[in-house]
Amino acid sequence: MERINTMGATTNDIFGGGGRAEPATPGSFGQAPPSFRLPDETRVGPVRLEIADLARSVDYYTGTLGLRELDRDVRRAVLAPQGSVRPLVVLDERPGASPAPRRGRLGLYHFAILLPDRASLGRFVRHLAHMGVRAGSADHLVSEAFYLQDPDNLGIEVYADRPRDAWRRMGRQLMMATDPIDIASLVDASGSTPWAGMPLGTVMGHVHLHVGAIEPAAAFYSDALGFDRTVWNYPGALFLSAGGYHHHLGANTWAGADARPASQGDARLAEWTLELPDAEGVEGAAASLDASGHAVERQGADVVTRDPWGTQVRLRAADSPVR
């Protein structure tokens, strides 16, 4: 049974104190980093997960989520949307890995799969209902989202964006919240087309992490790596992006003051990927990280680094092969 996501704040909680909502036109919101800025074309690439039982996880990711196998061997499976050859999730089996706890662990909060349109999300919701799968849900103003836990209790979001002309800002801050979702309207939008798995055009939209504190997360991911800050009044959380997206990365302190990083004996996010448009962008990010005192490791054309709590990030050019 999937755990329902209950973290969040309503529109009134965040923006109820006054101010005027205005259209979030390109360039009208966000705080840029002080020096290096990630290229506008930066996107989130595949996530690599360490899980306890490969067969069990493949069944879940193909049957419940609707991904397909691109490649599989004894300990690894590479999964993609239907009709796509671009990996979305890589599963590495670590027999005996402990399930992720409900609280108290730094690292993955959820990774978020972005569907190409609202109709696809409605079909996914109908599919979950037919399977009897429970999921949390939220209207984030910029998107509509559903939340699940995989067999190792790793968090997953499946969502669709609202049109950009529907986004709003207050001052320089993008308006995001966790409001109730209109599920009936969403299902109506799906029409009569049956769910046939994650459709072509599905991508990894963002990653959301449990971190130890917001300020060092901002220093690493914005000041050093080069993300813009887009939402900073959300209780206990910070949202960051490149190119005017609502967020490619979320960071929160909801795991608790005593939370510790996941270990190699835990089911966990082993690595997430940022795809920059070209090698020049990768080198710019690497130089900025190095100048800020953060270690970078070269793995072929890729650059690998870790945030202050040990979560590994791979930077690579968009046309580089997945490692």
C-alpha positions as CSV (number, residue, x, y, z in Angstrom):
1,M,0.0,0.0,0.0
2,E,1.5,3.3,-1.0
3,R,2.1,6.0,1.6
4,I,0.1,9.2,0.9
5,N,2.2,12.3,0.7
6,T,1.0,14.8,3.3
7,M,3.8,17.4,3.4
8,G,3.0,20.7,2.0
9,A,1.4,24.1,2.4
10,T,-1.7,25.6,0.8
11,T,-1.8,28.8,-1.2
12,N,-3.2,30.6,1.8
13,D,-0.4,29.3,4.1
14,I,2.3,30.8,1.8
15,F,0.7,33.8,0.1
16,G,-2.3,34.6,2.3
17,G,-0.4,37.5,3.9
18,G,-1.0,39.9,1.1
19,G,0.6,40.9,-2.2
20,R,-0.6,40.8,-5.7
21,A,-0.4,37.8,-8.0
22,E,0.9,38.7,-11.5
23,P,1.6,36.6,-14.6
24,A,4.9,34.7,-14.4
25,T,6.2,35.7,-17.8
26,P,9.7,34.6,-18.8
27,G,12.4,36.4,-16.8
28,S,9.9,38.0,-14.4
29,F,10.6,35.6,-11.5
30,G,13.4,33.9,-9.6
31,Q,16.8,34.8,-8.1
32,A,19.8,34.1,-10.2
33,P,23.0,32.7,-8.7
34,P,25.9,35.2,-8.1
35,S,28.2,33.9,-10.8
36,F,27.9,30.8,-13.0
37,R,24.3,30.1,-14.1
38,L,23.2,26.8,-15.6
39,P,22.2,27.1,-19.3
40,D,18.5,27.5,-20.0
41,E,18.4,24.2,-21.8
42,T,19.5,22.2,-18.7
43,R,17.2,19.3,-17.9
44,V,17.1,16.5,-15.4
45,G,18.2,13.1,-16.8
46,P,17.9,9.5,-15.5
47,V,17.9,8.6,-11.8
48,R,19.8,5.5,-10.6
49,L,18.2,3.7,-7.7
50,E,19.6,0.9,-5.5
51,I,16.8,-1.5,-4.6
52,A,16.5,-4.9,-2.8
53,D,14.9,-7.1,-5.4
54,L,15.2,-6.4,-9.1
55,A,12.4,-8.6,-10.3
56,R,10.0,-7.1,-7.8
57,S,10.9,-3.6,-8.8
58,V,10.8,-4.2,-12.5
59,D,7.3,-5.6,-12.1
60,Y,6.3,-2.4,-10.2
61,Y,7.9,0.1,-12.6
62,T,6.5,-1.6,-15.7
63,G,3.1,-2.7,-14.4
64,T,2.1,0.1,-12.1
65,L,4.1,3.0,-13.6
66,G,4.0,1.8,-17.2
67,L,7.7,2.1,-18.1
68,R,9.4,-0.5,-20.4
69,E,12.7,-2.3,-20.2
70,L,15.4,-1.1,-22.5
71,D,18.1,-3.4,-21.1
72,R,18.4,-5.9,-18.3
73,D,21.0,-8.2,-16.8
74,V,21.3,-10.1,-13.6
75,R,21.6,-7.0,-11.3
76,R,20.5,-4.1,-13.4
77,A,17.5,-2.9,-15.4
78,V,17.3,0.2,-17.5
79,L,13.7,1.6,-18.0
80,A,12.2,4.1,-20.4
81,P,8.8,5.4,-21.5
82,Q,6.9,3.6,-24.2
83,G,8.5,4.1,-27.7
84,S,11.5,5.9,-26.3
85,V,15.2,4.8,-26.2
86,R,16.1,7.5,-23.6
87,P,16.6,5.9,-20.1
88,L,14.5,7.4,-17.3
89,V,15.2,5.0,-14.4
90,V,18.1,2.7,-13.8
91,L,17.6,0.0,-11.1
92,D,20.6,-1.6,-9.5
93,E,19.9,-4.6,-7.2
94,R,21.5,-4.7,-3.8
95,P,20.2,-7.8,-2.2
96,G,19.2,-7.2,1.4
97,A,18.9,-3.5,1.1
98,S,16.7,-2.0,3.8
99,P,13.5,-0.2,2.8
100,A,13.6,3.5,2.9
101,P,12.1,4.7,6.2
102,R,9.1,7.0,6.3
103,R,11.2,9.7,8.1
104,G,14.7,10.4,9.3
105,R,16.7,9.8,6.1
106,L,18.5,12.3,4.0
107,G,18.6,11.9,0.2
108,L,15.6,11.1,-1.9
109,Y,12.2,12.6,-1.1
110,H,10.9,11.7,-4.6
111,F,11.9,11.8,-8.2
112,A,9.2,13.2,-10.5
113,I,8.2,11.8,-13.9
114,L,6.6,14.5,-16.1
115,L,3.9,13.4,-18.5
116,P,3.5,15.3,-21.8
117,D,-0.1,16.6,-21.1
118,R,-3.0,16.6,-18.7
119,A,-4.9,14.0,-20.6
120,S,-2.0,11.5,-20.1
121,L,-2.1,12.2,-16.3
122,G,-5.9,11.6,-16.3
123,R,-5.3,8.2,-18.0
124,F,-2.7,7.4,-15.4
125,V,-5.1,8.2,-12.6
126,R,-7.7,5.9,-14.1
127,H,-5.1,3.2,-14.4
128,L,-4.2,3.5,-10.7
129,A,-7.9,3.3,-9.8
130,H,-8.4,0.2,-11.9
131,M,-5.4,-1.4,-10.2
132,G,-6.6,-0.4,-6.7
133,V,-3.4,1.6,-6.1
134,R,-3.7,4.5,-3.6
135,A,-1.8,7.7,-4.2
136,G,-1.4,11.1,-2.7
137,S,-2.3,14.1,-4.8
138,A,-1.8,17.8,-5.0
139,D,-2.5,20.9,-7.1
140,H,0.8,22.8,-7.1
141,L,-0.6,25.7,-9.1
142,V,2.1,25.2,-11.8
143,S,1.3,21.5,-12.0
144,E,-1.0,18.7,-10.9
145,A,0.7,15.7,-9.2
146,F,0.3,12.2,-7.8
147,Y,2.6,10.6,-5.3
148,L,3.4,6.9,-4.8
149,Q,6.0,4.8,-3.0
150,D,7.8,1.9,-4.8
151,P,8.3,-1.5,-3.2
152,D,11.4,-0.2,-1.3
153,N,9.4,2.8,-0.1
154,L,11.3,5.2,-2.4
155,G,9.2,8.2,-3.3
156,I,7.8,8.9,-6.8
157,E,5.8,11.8,-8.2
158,V,3.9,11.6,-11.6
159,Y,2.7,14.9,-12.8
160,A,1.7,17.2,-15.7
161,D,2.5,20.9,-16.0
162,R,-0.1,23.6,-16.4
163,P,0.4,25.9,-19.4
164,R,3.1,28.5,-18.7
165,D,0.6,31.3,-19.2
166,A,-1.3,30.0,-16.1
167,W,1.7,30.4,-13.8
168,R,1.7,33.3,-11.4
169,R,4.3,35.1,-9.3
170,M,4.3,37.3,-6.3
171,G,7.1,39.7,-6.6
172,R,10.1,37.7,-7.8
173,Q,8.8,34.5,-6.3
174,L,6.8,31.9,-8.3
175,M,3.6,30.9,-6.8
176,M,3.5,27.2,-5.8
177,A,1.5,25.4,-3.1
178,T,-0.1,22.1,-2.2
179,D,-3.8,22.6,-2.7
180,P,-6.5,19.9,-3.2
181,I,-6.6,18.6,-6.7
182,D,-9.8,18.4,-8.9
183,I,-9.5,14.7,-9.7
184,A,-12.9,14.5,-11.5
185,S,-11.9,17.3,-13.9
186,L,-8.5,15.5,-14.5
187,V,-10.2,12.2,-15.3
188,D,-12.7,13.9,-17.6
189,A,-9.7,15.4,-19.5
190,S,-8.4,11.9,-20.2
191,G,-11.2,11.1,-22.7
192,S,-11.9,7.5,-23.6
193,T,-8.4,6.6,-24.6
194,P,-7.1,3.8,-22.4
195,W,-3.8,3.9,-20.5
196,A,-1.0,2.3,-22.5
197,G,1.9,3.0,-20.3
198,M,4.1,6.1,-19.9
199,P,3.7,7.8,-23.4
200,L,6.4,9.0,-25.7
201,G,7.4,12.5,-24.5
202,T,7.5,11.5,-20.9
203,V,10.7,12.8,-19.2
204,M,12.2,13.2,-15.8
205,G,10.8,16.5,-14.6
206,H,12.6,17.1,-11.3
207,V,14.2,15.5,-8.2
208,H,13.2,16.5,-4.7
209,L,15.7,15.8,-1.9
210,H,15.7,15.7,1.9
211,V,18.6,17.9,3.0
212,G,20.1,18.8,6.4
213,A,19.5,22.5,6.1
214,I,18.3,25.0,3.5
215,E,21.2,27.5,3.6
216,P,24.0,25.0,2.7
217,A,21.6,23.4,0.1
218,A,21.2,26.9,-1.5
219,A,24.9,27.5,-1.3
220,F,25.7,24.2,-3.1
221,Y,22.9,24.0,-5.7
222,S,22.5,27.7,-6.5
223,D,25.7,29.6,-5.6
224,A,28.0,26.8,-6.7
225,L,26.1,24.6,-9.2
226,G,24.2,27.5,-10.8
227,F,20.5,26.9,-10.4
228,D,18.1,29.9,-10.0
229,R,16.0,30.0,-6.8
230,T,12.3,30.1,-7.8
231,V,10.4,29.5,-4.5
232,W,11.9,30.3,-1.1
233,N,8.9,31.0,1.2
234,Y,7.6,27.4,1.2
235,P,7.8,26.1,4.8
236,G,11.0,24.2,5.2
237,A,11.8,24.0,1.5
238,L,13.5,25.6,-1.4
239,F,12.8,25.2,-5.1
240,L,15.4,25.8,-7.9
241,S,15.5,25.6,-11.7
242,A,17.2,26.5,-14.9
243,G,15.7,28.3,-17.8
244,G,12.6,29.6,-16.1
245,Y,11.1,26.2,-15.2
246,H,9.2,26.0,-11.9
247,H,11.7,23.6,-10.5
248,H,14.2,21.0,-11.6
249,L,15.2,20.5,-7.9
250,G,13.4,20.7,-4.6
251,A,15.2,20.6,-1.2
252,N,13.5,20.3,2.1
253,T,14.3,19.7,5.8
254,W,11.2,17.6,6.5
255,A,13.1,14.5,7.4
256,G,13.9,15.9,10.8
257,A,16.8,17.4,12.7
258,D,18.3,14.0,13.4
259,A,18.1,12.6,9.9
260,R,21.1,10.9,8.5
261,P,22.2,10.1,4.9
262,A,21.2,6.8,3.4
263,S,24.0,4.2,3.5
264,Q,25.1,1.5,1.0
265,G,22.9,-1.0,2.9
266,D,19.8,1.0,2.2
267,A,17.5,1.3,-0.7
268,R,18.2,4.7,-2.0
269,L,18.8,7.2,-4.7
270,A,22.4,6.4,-5.8
271,E,22.7,9.2,-8.3
272,W,20.7,11.7,-10.3
273,T,21.7,13.3,-13.5
274,L,21.7,16.9,-14.9
275,E,21.9,17.1,-18.7
276,L,23.4,20.3,-19.9
277,P,23.2,21.2,-23.6
278,D,26.9,20.7,-24.4
279,A,30.4,20.0,-23.0
280,E,31.0,23.7,-22.5
281,G,28.1,23.9,-20.0
282,V,29.4,20.9,-18.1
283,E,32.9,22.5,-17.9
284,G,31.4,25.7,-16.6
285,A,29.5,24.0,-13.9
286,A,32.5,21.9,-12.9
287,A,34.7,25.1,-12.7
288,S,32.1,26.8,-10.6
289,L,31.8,23.9,-8.2
290,D,35.6,23.6,-7.9
291,A,36.0,27.4,-7.3
292,S,33.4,27.1,-4.5
293,G,35.4,24.3,-2.8
294,H,33.3,21.3,-3.8
295,A,35.1,18.2,-5.1
296,V,34.5,17.1,-8.7
297,E,35.4,13.8,-10.3
298,R,35.9,13.2,-14.0
299,Q,34.4,10.1,-15.4
300,G,35.0,10.3,-19.1
301,A,33.2,13.4,-20.4
302,D,31.0,13.4,-17.3
303,V,31.5,15.3,-14.1
304,V,30.4,13.8,-10.8
305,T,30.0,15.7,-7.5
306,R,28.2,15.2,-4.2
307,D,26.1,17.6,-2.2
308,P,26.9,18.3,1.5
309,W,24.9,15.2,2.5
310,G,26.5,12.9,0.1
311,T,23.8,12.7,-2.7
312,Q,25.6,12.2,-6.0
313,V,24.9,14.3,-9.0
314,R,26.2,13.5,-12.5
315,L,26.6,16.4,-15.0
316,R,26.8,15.4,-18.6
317,A,26.2,16.8,-22.0
318,A,22.7,15.9,-23.3
319,D,24.1,13.8,-26.2
320,S,26.5,11.7,-24.0
321,P,25.7,8.1,-23.4
322,V,24.2,7.0,-20.1
323,R,26.7,5.4,-17.7
